[in-house]
Amino acid sequence: MPRKPDRRPPHNRPTGDRLAWAICGFLLLAVGIIYAQTLRHQLLDYDDNEYVYANPHVRAGLSDQGVQWALTSGPYGEWYPLAMLSHMLDCQIYGTRPWGHHLTNVLLHAATSIALFLVWRSYTNELWPSAFVAAVFAVHPQHVESVAWVSERRDVLSGLLFVLTLGAWLGYQRHGRRLPRYLLAAALFALGLMAKPMIVTLPGVLLILDFWPLARLGGAVDVPPWTKTVERPSVARLLWEKLPLAGLAAAACWITLVTHVQLHAPLPWGERIANAAVSCVTYLVQFVYPAQLAVFYPMPPGGEAGWKVAAALAMLLAVSAAVIVWRRRCPYLPVGWFWYLGMLVPVLGLVTVSEHVMADRYMYLPGIGLYIAIAWGATRLASGWAEGRWMLATCGGLLIVGFAACAAWQSSVWQTDETLWRHALAVTHDRPGRAELGVADALAHQKRFDEAIPHYRRAQEYPSDSAPYNNLGSVYAQQGKLMEAVAEFRRAVEIEPSSFRAHANLAAALAQQHRFGEAMDEFQRALEIDEGNVPAHLGVAHLLRQAGKIEQARREFQRAVEIDPGSFAARHDLALTLCQLGRLDEAIPQFAGALAADPRSTLAHANMAQALATLGRYDEAIAHCRRALEIDPKNAAVRSQLDRLLHGPGGEAGSKAE
């Protein structure tokens, strides 16, 4: 039988396949070398607490209650269900050990880099420019925030789904436009929106890809050979086929606007447009020269300078006009440029939800457009030189190595809260308020209070919310300086009356001063603002128990356990309250829950032993006493309790270790 000719495109033949595998291996290795250090990094108090280790729904792993919470709510009330489910899965596998959560981020970023190479190669039929695009994506320092920060699982997960959607869309275009392929692309897009809605601009990206490289729109000259047989549909049809995807994007936009908390009063439209223009140019500068990257870029006092806004607008308009003029001969230039600008639109501050003007993580997907424009522009430019190919390879290689070195250093900044915020303070020294607060919080969590207080005072010179006062009040409370703490908390409540933390902290300080009536009022205000605030429920419960209202206290403790089943304090205090009510059989499971949260609590072991002994379960009680002594051999109260238990059922059951 005669052998059939190989009709596969050149890049799919054996040599191309081997090179493609080698490039995929290089991308995996590069990501691993840069980000392996993050496996030794901590989880941060900057959002990692709300998204992972202090979130009861996430910390409990995958559960019916957690899945329901992820699908209907989320941290800060924001809707990122797929990202939150991935965090839950990590907790199911790794617990709250940081290395596992970091590993997932690194693997997702590596997978996105490899997928980007394979998908873009399929779009363009060009190996080395596609490899360059993927390599810069893998190693650029602007992407460190998305990978090294566990809370930004949203970026790496939505990024992977975005690239896979592009791949599925290409399959739909090249293989008969069948409904199952369209549904696959739509499903991947919907999942990506559930990870992070920033990819709402994907229908627009698909439309510019119709111009190049798909060559379904316009008269671009430099197009892949395989597209010459592609059908050229009408503009109306091009728009119509993307309408369902646009509908998904519109739904995601609506959910985002409804669920995202408006943290600050919106700026006037003139200031928003000015900030957007300057941010677009600043991202370009940081792409070329990725120094001075920070976790937080605050609004400049008084807004952006007029000359800077005018220069930014002039540059953006000039580049946009130039790429439009060159659209036929260099179609990759408008595609890359408008990919960049279009994907940035949702995060340019036109809808204000926070006090920062820009963030490195926002460049995770928009930057791909710049890489495409540079890769194809440089390739076409060098093709006219005799030694252009080797010069291009050398320059590209040096650029990638340089970016990788910068990214490795930038990754080290994310090691701890202190290293992160000290670097931010050094970078944003001209507007240091938020960075001063971050450094102060990091020091306070290490109990380095004397070092933290001056940073809190400096942060109060640039007030944007109640945090500098509220957090300084917490430091004073831990130092036993209750009068100073109350003064700071009251100032925090004045600045931000809607802060449940400020009300709860003020209530706790008042309670320590035995001003129980005022404390109860503040706890109730905290619960009116956030009914799910566990510390406020615990505070109310303790005040009720102190007033002798034991059953009411039990209900508050029970509510706290329902909100956070993994809370040691809620479980243990509920168990003690049930013991006071004589409901020992109900108390035992709560003690067990407390010990599951903190297996090394001698207090919980001792109180569990007492409850078991009262029920006549002496062997179990003795086992808990012995476990407590293994943890704390010098605990005289537990040793005395064990001695009494060892005398047998006739002896006293044990003294209360509360």
C-alpha angles and dihedrals in degrees: 000000000000115000115252116240116254104252096176117121114262094256091060096054121103098270092047090046092054091049091048091053090049091051091049089052091049091051091050091048094047093051090046094051094049099042105031087095091064089070086073094048125104129243105257132234085225100095096313086096093056094040100040134353101032096036108100094203093052097038091056091062124224111348138147090252092048094049090050091050092049092050096046106029137359142185111327085003091286120141114238100133100162093047091049092048089053090053089050090051090051090052089048089055105030104017108216094320103136099220094065094053091047091048091057091053092049093049092048091051091049090049091050091050092051093044090050091055094048095043096045091046088055091050096050105024088226121121108191101041088049089049090052092051091051094044094053089047090052098049109026113124092225087071096055093091092055093051106032094046110075093204089062091070080119091072100047093042096046089043092057092048091047092055092044089052089055089052093049090048091053089051089052092052097044100042109052103288092264120182096240090057091049091049090050091055091046092049092050090048091050091051090049090053089051089055095047127340094216088098091070087112093068094104088058091049090052090052094054089046086059086065094047138039094358091051093208093129132045129351107292113168103199102063134141113271094238091063093064090086094046117118115251104221125190121272089248091058092047089055094042095054090055095047096095090050089049088052090055089049092050091051090051090050091052093049091048093051091048098046105035113095116236098230097178138025109271117258122239112273092248091059092045092053091045092051091047093053094047091046092053091055093042090055088053092051091048090049091058095035108024097189127120092036113164140182091237133031109190127206110270113247108264093008130272120329114261095236091052092051092048092049092048094050091047092051094047092049093046094051092045091052092047096052091047090053090051095042096114100045096034105026092163090067098064090038093054095041097048091041086058097045096039096051091048094056096088092054103039094099096256083129105042117216102147143020098255121094099208142355135207091234090064089071094059095103105010090061090066088075091059092048090052094050092048095044096051095035092053092044093053092044094050093046090079094058126083092226095027096113095057094041090051092049092049094048092045092050093049091048092052092047091049093049091047092052091050091047092051090053092045090051090058089060089067094060097106139355090257096052090045097052097038087057091047090050090053092049099043097036091137091062104021104159100110094037091050089053091049093051091047093051092048091052093045092054087056090052090246090137099158089056093044099052097068090051090051090051091051091047089055088061088068101041117184099153141350097279100099090053096039094049094044088052089055090053091051090048091053089050090052093247094134098166091054090044093053091049092053093045092050090052089050091052091049092052096043113018090177094061107113090189092058092050093045093048092047089050092051092050092048090050090054087055088053091245090136099164093054090043093054091050091053093047089052091051089051090052092048088057096042117011090187095061104126098193090054092052090049091049092051090046093052091050091049092049091049089053090053095252093130100163092049089048090052091055092053092048089048090052090051090053091050090053095045113018090178096057111119093198094051094047095044096045091046089052092051091049091051088052089053088054091049093245096130096155088060092043095058095068090047091053087049090052091050091051090049087057093044113013091179097059107122089189093058092045091050095047091046088052092052093049091048092048091051088055090050095251093132100160092056091045091052090049091055092048091051091049090052090052091050087058095041112016092179096057101122095186093057092044090053090048091052092049091055092047092051090060086073137239092319092064129080112285094236140278123279111261096196 
